[in-house]
Amino acid sequence: MASRLEWMRQEVRALYERNRQRGFAPWADYEYDFVCPSMGTYPFQWFWDSCFHAVALSCVDVERARIELRSLLRNQQQDGFVAHVTFWQRERFEALLSTYKIAYRTPYLSDCMQPPLLAEAVDAIVRRGGGERSFLLEILPKLRRYYDWLHEWRDPDQDGLIAIIQPDETGLDHTPKFDEYLGITAAEMQQMNDAWERVCKPYDTHGRQPRRVFEQDLFIVEDVMVNTIYCLNLRLLARLHRSLGEEAGALELEARAARTFSSLIDKCYDPERGLFFDLAGRAERHLRVDTFTSLMPLVLPDLPQPIAERLIAHLEDPGAYAARFPVPTVSMREPSFHPGAPGQKLVWRGPSWINSNWYLARGLRAHGREELARSIEDRSVELIERSGFREYYNPHTGEGYGAEDFSWSALAVDMLASREGE
């Protein structure tokens, strides 16, 4: 009888073959090869999805993990920017594209970022034997240019916290933590779309130049999740540089990470509520909605233990995050919490997602809470066993919702493989 990990590997291989996209893109003069999030809903290449896919691929086919990142980075811009969506084969999906809210840099590239976990993806490849020196020499200069772009263009006050300029740059498109800032009064798609237009359309008047965008101060958020991932990845990138003997670069990246870490604690942590909150606008006002992102700094192993224990208490609270199928992405105490369909087309307003579980379980393990970490991982795998690879799941019932054959839910294979030391 196959072990749970062997079964999951087989399922992931089959899923990633179904969602594999290969072809020649004349506009880029390139043979692309990547795993799309879902053939029925998201047939293009998304930035953080591909990073998650590379992590999962490192557990089943490390060469394809390298190929995934090569396709993602193929169209990196001269300034270091990497688009959050690459529309390799857009001509086949023009009708679908008409339903998207996307800001474009070119007809084939979006003009937005997503959470910067590129270094995590490369680190997973290295840990699983795919980090030959030739690969690192090829890939690290591109990673460094990308993180330098974030440092130069997305941290205008140089406090170490990078800023998003529209909600979907978090990857959490409809999260309720932005509702008040955006002027949203009801969880309706039309209100969400109108808010996106109010924020993004004025950027076009200045060609979406970052400095002019920040001057407009329409939507500037130093997001806790984005910056936790940024801090973690700067540290990993420093380690990768050091593995090639590039000590000066490693020290510079570590100094940037230290500044981000300090600012997360000094500016974003609310000691009264024991939660981290995003900062909005140049005034850096706290957005005090309790979502899973308020717990994300757990993934930083040097987070002071008293703060870590406060965050863990929320995960153990049955009125907040300790649902039957954790972790709901919005505290169940929040008025905006919704477990998902039926009838709810908005995302990130309460259902459990595999990628957020993946991060939080890692954070728990980093702070010595192995049993709780394993419980979240086991429940995550159970969701897939019950409902398949779905986009998200009802935290009360485990029912799967959203896109089917959703590729980043395959992160469950990394949960199992990492536990077994693979």
N, C-alpha and C positions, 0 to 999 in steps of 0.2 A: 504494500500500500504506500503510495507516494506521500511524503511529508507535506505539511501545509506550505512550506517554502517551495518545494518542487512543484506543487500544484499551482501556486501563484506564478512562478516563473513561466510555466506552460501557458497560463492564461494571458500573461503580459506579452509573451512572444506573439501569440495569435492576435491580440488586440493591436499591437504595434505593426503587424503586417497588414491588418485591415485598414489602418489609418495612415499607412505609409504613402507619401506623395513623392513621386519621382517624375522628372521630365526635363526638358531643355527650355530655358527662359531666354529668348533672343534679346530682350531688353537688358539683361545682365550678362549675356554670353556665358551662361553657366548651367551645368547639369545639377539641378537642385535635388535634394534627398532629405526629407524630414518627416516627422510624425506630426500630423495635424491634431488639434484637440478633439475634434469630432467631425466626421464626414458630413453628417446631416446638418450641422449648425455652424461649425467653425473650420472650414477647409483650408485656411491659410496658416502661415507660420507666425505664432505669437511668441514674444520674447520670453516671458517668465514660464510659459508653458513649455517651450523648448528646453529651458534650463531644467525644469522638473523631468521632462522626458529623458534628457541626457543622464540624470541621476538614476532613473529607473532602468534605462538601457545599460548603464554600467554594471547592472546586476545580471544582465542576460546576454549582452552583445556589446563589448566595449568598443569595438571598431565602429559600430553604428552610433554609439554615443559621441565619438569624435566627429563623425560625419554630420550628425545633428548640429553640432556647434559650428562646424565649418559653413554650413548653409546659413545659419543664423548670422554669422559675422561676415558673410561674403559682401554685403552691401553696406558695411560700416562706412560712415561719411568721413571726410578728411579731418573734421574737427573731433572725431572720436565717437560721435553720436551713433547709437544703434536703434533703429525703429522698433516700436512695440508690435507692429504687424508688418510682415513682408507679404505682398500679394503676388507671389510667384506666377500664378496661373489665373490672374483676375479675369481675363476675357471669358473664361468658362463660367463665371459666377456673377455677372453684372447685375442680375435680378436680385440676388442675395445681398450684394453690396449696397443696393439702394435702401436697404433697411438698417444699415449701420450708421452710427454717429461717429465719424472719424475725421480727424484733422490730418491732411496730407502734406508731406514734404515733397513727394513726387507722386505720379499716378500709381506707383508700385510700392511706396513706402509711407507709413504713417509718420506724423511729426510729433509723436508722443513717446514718453519713456514708460517703463514698468519697473517693479521692484528689482533691484540690481543684484541678482544672485548668480551671475556668470561664474564668479570664482568658486562658488559651491559646486557648480556643475563640473568644472575642471578638477576640483579637489576629489570629487567622487570617482572620476575617471582615473586619477593618479592612484588613489587608494586601492583600486581594483585592477591595477596592473597595466593601465593604458597610458601611463604618463611618461613614455619614453622621452629622452632629452630632445629628440628632434621635434616631437609634438609640442613640448613646452616652448622650445625656441620659436616655433611657428605661431603659437596661440597667445603667449603671454604679452608680447608687444601690443596686440589688439586689445586684450583685457586692460592693460595699463592705460591705453589711450581712452578707453571708455570710462574708466573710473576717474581719469584726469578731467574728462568732459564734465562729469557730475560735479567734481570739486570746483571747476572754474565757472560753470554756467548755472548751476543749481543751488549754490550756497552764497548768495549775494552778500550776506552779513558775516560770512566766514566764521560762524559759530560751530561748524562741524556738522550741522543739520542741513541736509539737502531738502529742497522744496518741490512739491508737485504743483502744477498750475491748472489742473483740471481733475475732476474726481476719478476718471477711469485710469489715470496714471498709477493709481494704487493697485489696479486689477480688481478692486472691490466696488464695481461701478455704482451700485445703488445703496451702499452702506448708509444706515440712518445717522451715522455720526456727522455727516455733512448736511443733514436736512435743514437745520436752523440757519447755517451759514449760507446755504443756497436759496433760502426763502421757500422751502418746500413744506407745505402744510398737510399734504395727504400722500400716502404711498401709492401714487398713480404714475403710470409710464409717461403720460403726457406732461405732467409736472416735471418729471425727471428730464425729459427731452427739452422742455422749455428752459430749464435751468442750465442745461449744457449749452444751449444756444446763447443764453445771456452771458455766460462766461467766455465761451470760445470764439464767438463771432467777432467781438471787438479786437481780439488778438490779430486778426487778419489785416487790420488797418495799418499795422506796423510790421507786416510780414512775419509775425510770430517771433520777432527778435527777443531773445530772453530778457535782456535788460529793460526793454520797453514794456514787456509783459509784466515784469515785477513792478515797474513804475505805476502801471494801471491798478494794481492791488485789487483785482477782481476776485481771484481765488488763489491764495497762496497758503499752502498747508505744509508744515513740517510734520510729516506723518510718522507716528511712532513705529509702525510696522516697517515702513520703507527704510527708516533710519536704523532700526535694529538690524535689518538685513544688510544695509550698507556697512555698518560697523563690523558685523561678522565677516563680511566678504572682504573688506579691507585687510583684516587680520589674516584671512586665508591667502589673499593675494600676496601679502608680505611674506608668508611662509613659502609660497611657490617661488617668489623671487630669490629668497635665501637658498632654496634648493639648487638654484643655478649659480650661486656664488655672488649674487647681486645684492650686497649688504646695504649699500647706500639707498637703493630703491626700497628695500624692505624697511629700513628705519623710517624713511619718509612716510610710507603707508601706515606704519604702526603709530606714528605721531598723529596722523589724520584720524585714525580709528580712536585713539585716546581722547581726542577733542570731541568726537561724536559721542563717545561713551559718557564723558563728563556732562555734555549738554543734555543728553537724554535724562540723566538723573537730576541735574540742577534745574532744568527748565520744564520738563514734561512730567515728572513724578509729583503726584498729589499725596502727601503723607496722611492727610485726613481720610481719604477714601482708599488708600493703598492701591492705587491704579495709576497708570501712565496715560496722559491725554495729549492729543495732537495740538499743535499751535497754529492758530489761524491769523492770516494777515500780517502786515508789518508790525502790528501791535502785539502779535504772538499771544492771542487770547486762547485759553484752554477751551477745547470742544469736549464738554463733559458728558459724553454718551458712552456707556459701558459696553464695549464690544471686545471681541477676542484680541484685537490689536493692543488693547490696554495691558494685556498679559505677555505680549511678545518678547519684552526684554529678558524673560526667563531663559532664552536661548544663549544669553551671554553668561558664561560660567563664572565670571568675576563680579557679577551683580551682587551687591552686599546682601548677606544672608537674611537680615531682617526684612529687606524689601522683597526678596525672593519668597520668603514665607508668607508675606501678605498676599502676593500674587497667587501662590499655591492655594491659599485659603479660599479664594474665589473659585478655583477649579474644583475644590472639594465641596462647595456649597450647593446643595440640591435646589436651592431657589435661584441660583445664578447660572452655573455652568455644568454642574454634575447631573446632566440628563442621562437617560437610559442609554442613548447612543451619543456620547460626547464627541466633539465639543461644540455646542451651539455657537454660532458666530456672533450672536448678540446675547447679552445677559437676559435670561428669562424674566428678570425683574423690570426690564426696560419696557415702557409702553409700546415701543416700535417693534418689539420682538414678534416674529411670525415664523412658524416652523416650516413654511413652504407651501407648495401647491396643496389643494386645488385652488385655482383662480389667481394665484400669486405669480406674476411674471417677473417681478423684481427679484434681484439676487442679492445675497449677502445680508439679508435682514433676519437671519435666525437659523437656517438649516446648518447642519454639520457638513464640513468639506474635508476631504482627505489631506489636502496640502496644509491647512491650518493645524489639523491634528498632528501631522508629521513634524511641524515646527514645535508645537507645544510639548509633545512627548519627548523630543530631544532636549527641550529646556528642563523638563522635570528630571530627566536622567542626569543632566549636567549639575543638578543641585541635590543629587542623592535620593531622588524619589523614584526608584526603580519600579516599585510595585504599581504606582499610579501611572507611570509611563507605559508599562506593559499592558495595563488595563485599557488605556486609550488606544494603543496599537491593536490589541486583540479585537476590540469593538470595531475599529476601522476595517480590519480584515473581514469581520463578520458582516459588515454592511455590504461588502462586495460579494461575499458568499450568498447573501440573501437577495440582493437587488442588482448585482452586476456592477460594471464600471459606469456609474452615473455621475452627473456633474455635482450633485449635492444630495443630502439625505435628511429626512425628517428625524430630528433628535429624539422624538418620543417613540416613534414606531419603527424607524429604520427604513421606511419606504424611500426608494430612489426617485429623484426628480431631475428635471432639466435634461440636458443633452445625454443621449445614450452613447455607449462606447467612448466614454470621456477619458482621455489619455492620461491626464495627470493623476487621476485616482490610482494609477498603477504605482504611485509612490509607496503603496502598501508593500510592494516587494522589497523596497529598501528598508522599511521598518523591520521586516522579518529577517532579511539578510544581515543587517547591521547587528541585530541581537545575537546572531550566530557567529559574529566576528568575520563576516565575509565582506 
